[in-house]
Amino acid sequence: MKPNNFCRHLQIFATATLLALTTPQLQALQSDREQPIKVQAKKLEANRSSNLSVYSGNVVITQGSLEIRADRVEVHGNASGEISRVIATGKPAHFQQQMQQSQSPVKARARRIEYTVASDELHLTGDAHVDRDGNTLTAEKIDYDLNSEQMQAQGQSGEGRVEMIWKPEKKDNNQQAGETPQNQ
């Protein structure tokens, strides 16, 4: 592969990786998509014939508020060259992005984070943890459908448990004591 083609291929894979992880269903900050993409790693191995790029060694990918940190990131493509799956592994691997200006960033971590592009599913395995605006879910495995924002979690076999912690909602100053907040 010629050096110019290799650099172009690397840039396409890096851009596609971040675009695959930035899902419009969650209404990410619009300004994130206008920011430059930065990929840092100690090593890159790219194989165009198998549509696979592997970044390893303290991998950090950023674009605006989006940040992915992992020991290793695999970017899998399909026959058309489109990104089909992204796998980040680490002790743990981290994903975070601010979805709305008024909220804290959504944060996820696990030993393995797999994002399936076609179905918009995030699969966290191994000490999985999701924090959305201070509400947390911890389990051995968490499957998160980004379209519907539904989650399924399971503990380890045996005594493993799922733990969810919800922060109490802040009451509006106009609400009377004893009234319940309206669904948003």
Secondary structure, 3 states (H helix, E strand, C coil): CCHHHHHHHHHHHHHHHHHHHCCHHHCCCHHHHCCCCEEECCEEEEEHHHCEEEEEEEEEEEECCEEEEEEEEEEEECCCCCEEEEEEEEEEEEEEECCCCCCCCEEEEEEEEEEECCCCEEEEEEEEEEEECCEEEEEEEEEEECCCCEEEEECCCCCCCCEEECCCCCCCCCCCCCCCCCCC
